[in-house]
Amino acid sequence: MAIHIGHRRAGWPGLVVAGLCFILPAALIVTAIAWAYVRLGRLPSAIGLLYGVKPVIIAVVVQALWGLGRKAIKNTWLAVLGLAGVVANFAGVNELVVLFAA
């Protein structure tokens, strides 16, 4: 949405600036965290830190999935379709095939 608004307000230059301002900070943060993990991930203190962070990450993902599921699954048919997609994905079916089939 930010990129679209940048395009509407200032054309292609606005699209590029809005895109950079939207994507670049997150990319730099992830790059810094990845660098720190590769550089310091084997230290005993870092292992303890990561051991404590993993449950938090899992909780955030589960909470996001729960909220998305409550909004996306509006009837029994959609629940069955979603469950079939999950089963097909775990069975090794390509994600694009699952999406197009659903």
C-alpha positions in Angstrom: 0.0 0.0 0.0 2.8 2.4 0.8 4.4 1.8 -2.6 1.1 2.3 -4.3 0.5 5.6 -2.5 4.1 6.7 -3.4 3.2 6.0 -7.1 -0.1 7.9 -6.9 1.5 10.9 -5.2 4.7 11.2 -7.3 4.6 8.8 -10.2 7.5 6.4 -10.8 10.0 8.3 -8.7 7.6 8.2 -5.8 7.1 4.4 -6.3 10.9 3.9 -6.1 11.4 6.1 -3.0 8.4 4.6 -1.2 9.5 1.1 -2.1 13.1 1.7 -0.8 11.8 3.4 2.4 9.4 0.5 3.0 11.7 -2.4 2.2 15.2 -1.2 3.0 14.9 -0.8 6.8 13.6 -4.4 7.2 16.2 -5.8 4.9 19.0 -4.0 6.8 17.7 -5.3 10.1 17.4 -8.8 8.9 20.9 -8.6 7.4 22.3 -7.4 10.7 20.6 -10.1 12.7 21.8 -12.8 10.2 25.3 -11.5 10.3 25.2 -11.5 14.2 23.8 -15.0 14.2 26.5 -16.4 11.8 29.3 -14.5 13.7 28.1 -15.1 17.2 25.6 -18.0 17.1 28.1 -20.6 18.4 29.0 -18.7 21.5 27.6 -20.2 24.7 25.9 -16.9 25.7 24.3 -16.6 22.2 23.0 -20.2 22.4 21.3 -19.4 25.7 19.8 -16.3 24.2 18.5 -18.2 21.2 17.1 -20.9 23.5 15.0 -18.2 25.1 13.9 -16.5 21.9 12.6 -19.6 20.1 9.4 -20.0 22.2 8.6 -16.3 21.7 9.0 -16.6 17.9 6.8 -19.7 18.0 4.1 -17.9 20.0 4.1 -14.9 17.6 3.7 -17.3 14.6 0.9 -19.3 16.3 -0.9 -16.1 17.3 -0.7 -14.8 13.7 -2.0 -18.1 12.3 -4.8 -18.1 14.8 -5.9 -14.6 13.9 -5.7 -15.3 10.2 -7.5 -18.6 10.5 -10.4 -17.0 12.4 -10.9 -14.5 9.6 -10.3 -16.8 6.7 -12.3 -19.8 7.8 -15.9 -18.6 7.6 -17.6 -21.9 7.0 -17.1 -25.7 7.1 -16.2 -25.9 3.4 -13.3 -23.4 3.8 -12.1 -25.3 6.8 -12.1 -28.6 4.8 -10.4 -26.9 1.9 -7.7 -25.4 4.1 -7.1 -28.7 5.9 -6.8 -30.5 2.5 -4.3 -27.9 1.4 -2.2 -28.5 4.5 -2.3 -32.3 4.1 -1.3 -32.0 0.4 1.5 -29.6 1.3 2.9 -32.0 3.9 2.5 -34.9 1.4 5.0 -33.1 -0.9 2.6 -31.5 -3.4 4.0 -28.3 -4.9 2.7 -25.2 -3.3 1.5 -23.7 -6.6 -0.4 -26.8 -7.4 -2.1 -26.7 -4.0 -3.0 -23.0 -4.5 -4.4 -23.5 -8.0 -6.4 -26.6 -6.9 -7.9 -24.8 -4.0 
